[in-house]
Amino acid sequence: MFSKSKKPEKKDMLVAPVPIPPKDDETDVTQKGSASTSSEEKVFTKVAPSVLSSDLKVKGNLLTTGDIQIEGVIEGDIQAHLLTVGETSKIKGEIIADDVIINGNVIGCVRGLKVRLTNKARVQGDIIHKAIAIESGAHFEGTVQRTDNPFENLPDKKK
């Protein structure tokens, strides 16, 4: 009968650290015992993912510690925390990310802790992963290799 409406939360947002101002010397002297725990505390703020629209064509590598959603055409390697490959996208190059969600076309090696191929995915290349999910209807040509650290044995330029 009664309900409270909540503001929708963006759960796909990255949480990035915010710098903590330095403490006074007096505070550090009085809290030496707890200094190690207080210095490890971090304040976080949400950062929106970068979105590359469907009319965008990029020739070159993309590198970020944040999230990327790609709807356009990319010729080059991509490194990110979370990479979402949209249905209209075409990527030709290596993908290295903690989480990879593929809805579009990828030609190249995919490395990730968690890799998900949706029913719209079209992938040609090897997938090196810690965990993988392939939905019914996804098209995949290549090899799949499970490893605890998919980022080991990377070429020097990617480390």
N, C-alpha and C positions, 0 to 999 in steps of 0.2 A: 504494500500500500504506500509506504513512504520510502523514499530512497534519496541518498545523497549522491550528487553527481560529482565525480572527481575529474580533475584536469587530466587529460591523457598524458602519460609519461612516454618519452621517447627512449625505449629500452635498447635501441640499436646505436646509442651514442657512446662514444669513447670517453673515458674518464681520464683526464690528463692532470699531472701534478702541478700545483701552483707553488712558487717559491715561498719559503717561510722566512720572514725577516730575522736577522741575527739577534741573539739575546744579549742583554747587558752582562758585563763581566761579573757583577755582584750576583746576578741570578744564577750564572753558571757555577760560581763558587758555592752557593748555598745548596744547589741541587746536583752536586757532582755524582751522587749515588744514582740518581734517576736521569742523568744526562744521556745515557745511551738509549734509554727507551724514548725520551722526548725527541731526540734527534731523528729517530726512525719514523715518527709520526708524520703523515703527509696530509695536506689539504688537497682535495680534488675538485675539479670543475669539469663539467661536461663540454665536449667539443663535438661539433657536427661533422659528419663524414664529408669528404670531398666528393662531388658528383661531376662526372664528365658526361655531358649530354650526347644524345644520339647523332647530332650534326657535327661533332668534334672528331677530327682525325689527328692522331699524334704519331710522329715518327721519332722515337727516342725512348729512353728508360724513365720510369717513374719510381721514385723512392720516397717513402713516408713511414713514420712510426704510427700514424693514425689509420683511419678507415677510408676506403675508396669505394665508390659505386661507379661502375663504368657502363655506359650505354652506347658509346661510340666505337671507333676503330683505333686500335693501338698496334703499332709495329715496334716492339721493344720489350724489354724485361720490366717486370713490375715487382716491387717489394712493398709490403704493407702489413699492418696488424690484421685487419679484416678486409678482405677483398670480395666484393659482390660483383659478379659479371652478369649484366642485364641481358634480357632476351634479344635485344637488337644489337648487341655488341659483337665485335670480332677482334680477337686478340691473337697476334702472332708473336710469340716470345715466351720466355720462361716466367713462371709465376712463383713467387716465394712469399708466403704469408702464414700467420698463425692459423687463421680461419679463412677458408676459401669456399664461396658459394657460387656455383656456376649454373647460369640459366641460358647462356648464349654459346657462341663458338670460340673454341680455344685450340690453337695449333702450337704445341710446345710442351715442355716439361712443367708439371705442377708439383710444387713441394709445399706441404702444410701439415700442421698438427692435426687439424680437422678439415677434411675435404668433403664437400657435398655436391653431387651432381643431381640436379633436378630433372624432371621429365622432359624439359626443353633443352637440356644440355647437349652439346655436340663437341666432343673432345678427341683430338688426335695427338697422342703423345703419351709419355710416361707419367704416372702419378706415384709420388713417394710421400707416404703419409704415416701418421700414427693412428688415426681413426678415419674411416671413410664410410660414406653413405651414398648409394647409387639408387635413385628412384627408377621405377619401372617406366620405360619410354626413353630413358637417356641413351644417347649413342656414344660409345667409347671405343676407340681403336688405340691399342698400346698395351703397356704392361703396368701392373700395379705392384708396388713393393711396400710392405709394411716395415717400419723401423721406429724405434723409440725416439730417435733424433733425426728427423728428415732433413735437417739443415746441415748435417755433417757432410764432409767431402764436397763442399761447394767449390767451384772455381775461385781463384784468388780475387778476382774482380768483384765478387758478390759478398765477400766476408766483411 
